[in-house]
Amino acid sequence: MNMQIKGIYAREVLDSRGNPTIEVDLRTKKGIVRAMVPSGASTGIHEAIELRDNDDRYLGKGVRKAVDNINNIISGKITGRDCREQREIDSVMIELDGTENKSNLGANAILAVSMAVTRAAALEQNMPLYSWIAELSGNKKTILPIPSMNVINGGRHAGNKLDIQEYMILPVGAQNFREGVRMCSEIYCHLKEIIKKKYGKDAINVGDEGGFAPPLNKADEPMNLILKAVNEAGYDKEIKLGIDAAASEFYNGNEYLFEGNTFSGEELSEVYSDLIETYPLISCEDLFAQDDWNCWKTFTKEKGKNIQIVGDDLLVTNVKRISKAVELNACNALLLKINQIGSISESIDAAHLSTKNGWNVMVSHRSGETEDSFIADLVVGLGVGQIKSGAPCRSERTAKYNQLMRIEEELSDNAVYATNI
């Protein structure tokens, strides 16, 4: 059967922060598919390299070099290939780049094409994207994920004084995905009114991922506001909490600069332990810096049996770093970000390695997002049961949740909602 890639064309477009990113159109016999890549703000130093122009356009953030790499280099090597050959195509691009971190062609260039190839293969085979991803990954059970919605922002995602970057709600007690989204949306609306009443209208402005950014200072203050909103919405039993500390952002190489004081890793562990004992926290991400392996190991040993300890900057969706973390028992869950590694095949490998070792996997957006809902199909296709895509606000965030509701509707009686973490 002829499922050849007939042509590839890339262009520079804008992400949700107004920064340039890459969009790819890929043409097959059946039509044209499109893919757009996201971009992070608090990026780990071990992530694959996002190629930027560093000239006078867009404050140096233009992506014309990466676009040219697709149109003038990658396209010639990929056009004519069978779009179902995902792993082979990804391997060709990685070899063509020739670097460990994709700094030659750019991880953003490689990923844009990789995503488009996945979508094209689904189109050519008359399959939903999530079904083709399930086939690629060898997953026999599609699962609708628990959404982890960021409702209060801090750190690099907001202009307040909160050091912890994200405060999230997880509707683990919902009966299905649509109900989970509704619960979170209602809590979000209650939270908005609580914040507005307490701090004024200016305090309900939102951060990069749609969460509110009120003038808070201490780690427990957002927890109390969120729990009040949960209570007012009537979902005390159904909702659990999560945080993303993004601790690499307040680490100076020796100590953690947290809430105006300096903390050792051990002292910061005590802060987190107090939060876990006081609040219904079930998911804690990037509690320590990306290379502070000892603190990760110690904390996971002490708390890992009861909560999900998620590696983001620590792991960067990279099988080498995941393997090290498994060996050291440094965490027990992967935050999967496709642009951290730069291809769909490598993302699938990262998920496989994690689940094989008994870890949880949470598929994640980036703070600089697009309207592309690819990760919604990805999380269902992988069957990992968790997605993090920001607040129930801003179209680049809700695009993922809306697509998941469509998928749930399409699966109908066969839809399974992941109620456990």
N, C-alpha and C positions, 0 to 999 in steps of 0.2 A: 504493500500500500504506500502510495506517495505522500509522505508527510514532511516534505522538505521545507526548510526555511528559505523563503524566496527573497527576503530582503530585511535589513535592519537599519533603522534611522534613529539617531538620538538628538535630543535638543536640551537646552537649558531652560528650566522653569523655576518656580518659586515654591519653597516649603512654607510651613505654618508660621515661621518666624520672619518671613520675608527675605530669607537667604536663598541663593541659587541651589538647585539640585538637578538631578538628571531624570529625564523621561525618555523611555525607549518605545518606539513602535516597531513591532516585528510582524512581518507579513508571511502568511502561508496561503495555500490554495483556498482555504475556507474563509480567510479574512485577515483582519489586523487586530492584534492584541497590544495592550499598552501596560507598562510598568513604571513606577516611580520609586525612587529610593529616599529613605528618611535620613536624618542627621542628628547626632547627639550633641549635648552641651557639656555635661559632666562625663567626658569620655575617658576611658582607661588608657594608660600608656601602652598597654599591650594589644590594643585593638588594631585591626587591619587599617591601613592608611586611606583616608578619604582625600582624594587628590583635589587640591584647590589651586587656583591660578596665581595667587599672591601678587596681583598687579593692582592698578588703580581702579578697577571696576569692582563694584559691590564690596568695597573695603577689603579687597583682596580675596573675597570668598567665591569668586566666579568659578565655574566648572567647565569652561570651554576646552581646556586641555583634555579633561576626561571625556567630554563629548567627542572631540576629535579622535581620541583613541578608539572609541567605539566605531565611529563612521569610517575611519581610515585604516584601522589595524584589525580590530576584532571582527568587524563585519565580513571582511574578506576570508577569514578563517572559519567562520560559522555558517555563512550562507551556503545553501546546498546540502547541509546536514539534516538528518532526520531529527525533528524536534523532540522525539521521545527519548533521545540519547542524552538525558540530563547529565549524568555523571561524566560521560565522555566529553561533552561540550564544556562543562565546568572545568574539567582537567585541561583541555586545550587552552582555555583562557588563563588558567593558573600557570601553566608552563610557558605560555606566551609572555606573561608578566615577568616570570623568572626571579621573583623576590619572595622572601619569607612573609612579608607583610603587605604584599600587593601594592607597593609604593610606586611601581613603574607605570602600570596602566591605571591604577587607582581601584580600591575596593568598591567605590561607588560605581565605577564604570562596569566592572565585572558583575556586580550584583544586579544592576539594572537589566543587563542582558540575561543573566541567569533566571531572574524572576519572569521575564518575558517568555523565555523558552518554556518554563513550566506551564505558564498560562496557554501558550500556543499548543502544547501537546494535549492539554485538556480540551481545548476547542476542537482540534483535529479529530479527537476520539469521541466527541459528543459527550464528554464527561464533565460533571461539576469539578471545579478546581480542587476542592477538598478530597474528592474521590481519587483523583489522579495522584495527589500528594500521598494519600494513604497507600496507594499501590507502589509508588516510588519508595516509601519508607517501610513497606512490608507490614503495615498496620492493618489488622483485620477488624478493628472496632473503632468507629468514629464516636467521639465524645464531645458534647457541648461543654465548654469550660466554665469554671467559676470565674467571674470577672473580678479583678482587683482594681478598684477605682480610686484614684488619687483625688481626694476632696479638699485637702489643705496642703499647700505648697510651701516649701522653705528652700534653704540652700541656694544653688545656682538657678533654680527655677522660679525664684520670687525675689521681691525687694524688701522682705522683712528680715528680722534678726534670728530666725529659726535656723539652727544648724542642720537638723535632720531634714532631708530634702522632700520626702513624701510621707503623707499620712493617708492610709488607704482603708477602705471598707470592703469586706468580702462576704457576699450573701450565701454562706455555706448552708443555710437552712432553707433556701428556696427550693421549690419543687421542680422548677425548670429554668432555663436560661432567661426567658422573657420575664418571668416573675422576679428573678434576681436583678435584672436591669430596672424593673419598676421599683423595687425596694430601694435600690441605690439612688435612683432619680428622686424619689420622694424624700429620702434622707438628705440629699444634696439641697433640695428646696427648703427643707426645714433648717438646715445649717445656714443657708444664706440669710434667712430671716433672723436667726439667733445672732449671727455675726453683725448684721446691719443694726440690730437693736442695741447691741453692746458696744460696738466700736464705730458706728456711723457708716454712711453710704460709701465712703471711699474704701472701706475695708472689704467690700465685696468684689473688688476688682480681682481678676483671676491671673494665675501664673501661666507659664508656657503650656502646661498640660491640663489646664482648665480648672484646677483646684483653686480655692480661695487663698488669698495671701494676707490675712489680717496681721496687725502689728503685735505679734507675739514674740516672746523671748525664750521661754522654757519648754522643754520637751513634753511635759505633761499637759500644758495648756491646750494644745490641739486635741489631745485625747479626750479631755473633759468636754470640750465643745462638741466633738463628734458624738460622744456617748449621749449627750443631751439631745442631739438631733435624732439619734437612733431611738431613744426613748419616746420622744414626741411622735415619731413616725409609727411607733408600736412594734418595733422589730428587735427588741432586746435579745430574744432567743435565736434569731436567725442570722445575726450579723457578728462577725469577728473583725479584728483590726490587723493591719499590717503596716510596717514602716520600711522606708528605704533611707538609711542614714547617709549613704554616699560619703562614707568616712574619709575616703582619699582626698576629698575636697577640704577637710579641716585638719589634715595631718601634715606636719612640717618636716617629716623625716625622722623625728625622734619622739615627739609627743603629739597629742591631739588637742587642738585649740577649740574647746567646746564650752559654749555659754559664757565666754569671757574668761575662762580659766584654762590652765594646762592640765591635762590628764595623761597618765600612763595608760597603756592598753589595759592593764589590770583594773585600774580605777574606772575606766570607761565601761568595762565589763560589768562593774557593779551598778553603774547607772542603768544599763540595759536590763540587768537582772531585776532591778527595782520596778522598771516599767512592765516587764513581763509578769511579775508577781501581782502588780496592781491593776493591770488592764487586760482585756481579753485579746491579747496579741497571739497570733498563730503563725505569722510570717514576718521574718526580719531579714532585710537585705543589706548587704555591704556595710556591716557593722564596724568593720575595721578596714584599714588601708589595703590596697591591692597587692602588696607584697609583705604584709605583716602576718606571715603564715603561723607563727607561734600563737598569736592571740586568736586567730581563727580556729586552730586546733583545740586550744584549751576551752574556748566557749562552746564549740560544738560537742565536745566531750561532756560538758556540764549540762547543756540545755538541749542538745540535739534530739533527745528522745521524745521531747514534748512539743517542740515547735519546729517549723520549717526555717532553716538558716540558708539563705539564698546568696549565691555568689554571682555577682555581675562584673564589676571591674576586676575582681579576683580571677574570673574564669574567661571572660571575653569570648564566650561561645567557641573556644579553641580546645580541640581534643587533647593537646599536649598539657595545657594547664588543668583541664578537667581530670586527666590521668594523675597528675601530681596531687590534686586535691583529694581524689579518691584514695590514693596511697597514704596520704597524711590524715585522712578523715577530717578535712578542714571545713567542710560544710555538708549539707545533705540535699541541696537543690540547685538547679541551674536556671539562671535567667537567660533565656535564649533571644538574642538580638541578631537578626540576619545580617545587618550591616557591620557588626563587629567582626565577622569572619569573612563575609563577602561573597558567598555563594550558597545556593540552596542545598547542594549535595553535602557541603561541609556542615551546614546547619542540621541536616538530618543525622549526620554522623555524631554530632555533639549531643543531640537528643538521645540517640541510641545508646551511646556510651553512658550517659547519665542514668537512664532508666534501667539499663543492664546491671548497674551497681546499686539499684534500690533507691535512687534519688527521685525527687519530684522535678518537674520541669514547668516553668512558667514562660510562655511566649510573650515577648514584650515589644511595644512600640518604642519610639525615640521622642525626645522632647521637641525636636524639629521634625514634624510629620507632614504627610501629604494625604490627599483624599483616597489614595490607593488602599484598598481593604485586604490586601494579600494575606496579612498575618491572621486574619479571621479564618480563612480557609486553611491556612497552615496549621493552626492549633487544633482544628477539628481533624484534619488529615493525619497529624501526628498522634492524636488521641491522648495528649498529655494532661488535659483537664484543667489548665489554668491559663488565663490571659490577663495581661496588664496593658491597658490602653488609655489611661487617664480618666478624667472626670466624665460624667454624662453631660458634657458640654463641649462646644466647639466641633465643627463638622469633621475635622481631620481625626478626632477621637471617636465621635459617635458613628462615623462611617464603619468602623470595625464592629461595634456593637450592633448596628443595624444589619450588617451582613450576617452576623451570627444569628440574629432573629430570623432572617430569611432562610438560612440553612436549617435551623430548627424546624421551621414550618415545612420545608421541603422534605426533611427526614420523617416528619409526622410521628407516627407511632413507634418508629425505630429510633427516635431521638433519645439519647441517654445523657443526663446531666450529671456532671461530676460533683457530687456533694461532699466529698471528703478530700482533705489535704494531708 
